[in-house]
Amino acid sequence: MKVSIIGATGYAGEELLRILAGHPAAEVVAITSESQTGENIENIYSHFTRFYNKKLASLKDLPDIAAASDAVFIALPHGHAMEAGKQIVAHGAKVIDIGADYRFRDPAVYEKWYKVPHTHADSGAVYGLTELYRDKVRAATIVANPGCYTTVSILAVAPLLKYGLVDPATIIVDAKSGISGAGRSLGLNYHLGEAYDNLRAYGIANHRHTPEIEQALSDVAGQEVVISFTPHLIPMVRGILSTCYATLKAGVAAEAVDAAYAGMYGDEYFIRLRGRGAYPATKETRGSNFCDIGWHIDPRTGRVVTVATIDNLVKGAAGQAVQNLNVMFGLDERTGLTQAPLYP
């Protein structure tokens, strides 16, 4: 496969390059950056020396890039992928957008939460949480890669809704992310002196990943699901840990919860079920495309508490994008993604 990356110098673009360097069936033919056009990628990220000797092109070169590619990854801020996506599919290539532009079936939801017009409403894009939408991804021309908070939180809760074990109105998601989730651009809250030895909640009741989580959970539940979602910034670079709470329906036994997770994910390579009573930790998925899930039953409150972890740059971004690429082109979806997590 000939693949290209639009926006290759951000953290998601860099992580795509790292993963694709070991992919046996993909060749990176073009990479772009508007801020560093003409620079060689190994001069920006010197760890790519001996892996890539390639200069960064510009979006002005997009028609030629699309014509030379089987698939194009877009790793741009929201609002910029739609016009690029139109051009790419017009030249016959497939699109995997790591940003938010294609994630919502209803353009009005996107416009409400992201405050920019949606200009590609007829794209036919498919939401690319692979484990839930694999069949649709297989036939898609444009895949919307999920957000990082959304990936881990949806995967954590979905079995409880699929098997009707919890009251959908009681779902609370409390999630914590490393600083790389904010991207590579500068911001005061991400300076070492601000972030180190600190823990900060943000985006309470208005984080943009909220409707994305709700959209997928509503699909699983077969009814509208509204959640409470609170993200936090933690003083580490990579990783997300999501703790999710829901009230069990009357009479639901712990064994039914165990069976729900096994029934939904027992054959999923990238989801590792740690089981009832387990405490997944971010370091156990760092650098990998795995999602680790454990759950606890609280008989005193009648709640189930699920803990899930991913690497936000891999399963939460570039790794899942490559997983979707593999599905779209009929490859084993593990191709290029079987690296063990980095520990310590």
SULLINLIN-V37384 format. One line per field, one symbol per residue. phi: phi as a letter, one per 40 degrees, with the letter a starting at -180 (. if undefined). psi: psi as a letter, one per 40 degrees, with the letter a starting at -180 (. if undefined). burial: I if it has 9 or more other ideal C-beta (glycine too) atoms within 8 Angstrom, else O. Layout:
phi=???
psi=???
burial=???
//
This chain:
phi=.cbbbcgcbccccccdcccccbccbbbcbabbaccbdgccdcccbcccdgbbbacccbdccddcccccbcabcbbbddgbcccccdcccccgccbbcccccbcbccdccdcccbgbccbbcccgcbcbcdccbdcccdbccbbcccccdcdcccccbdcccdcgcbcccbcbbbbbbcccccgcccadcbcdccccfabbcagcgacccdccccccccdccgacbbbbbbcbcbcacbhbbbbbbacccdgccdcccdccccccbdbcccbbccgcgcbdbcccbdgbccbbbbabbbccbgbbbbbbbacccbdcacccccdcdcccbgcdccdgbcccdcac
psi=hhiihhfeeidddddddddddeheehhhdiiihdefheihdeddgeeehedhghihaiddeddddddeidihhhgiiieeddddddddddeeiihhheaedeehdhdddddddefiihefdfdfihhfgdddfdddddeidhhhhiidddddddddddddddefeihdeehhhhihiidedeaeiiideeiddddhfihhiifheeheeddddddddddddeihhhihhhiihigidiihhhhhiihiihehidddddddddddedehdehhheiheigiiddeeheieihhhiiihgddefihhhhiiihdecdecdddddddddddefiheeheeehiihh.
burial=IIIIIIIIIIIIIIIIIIIIIOIOOIOIIIIIIOOIIOIIIIOIIOOIOOOIOIOIIIOOIIOOIIIIIOIIIIIIOIOIIIIIIIIIIOIOIIIIIIIIIIIIOOOOIIIOIIOOOIOIOOIOIIIIIIIIIIOIIIOIOIIIIIIIIIIIIIIIIIIIIIIOIIOIOIIIIIIIIIIIIIOOOOOOIIOOOIIOOOOOOIIOOOIIIIIIIIIIIIOIIOOOIOIOIIIIIOIOOIIIIIIIIIIIIOOIOOOIIIIIIIIIIOOOOIIOIIOIOIOIOIIIIIIIIIIIIIIIIIOOOOIIIIIIIIIIIIIIIIIIIIIIIIIIIOIOIIIIIOOOIOOO
//
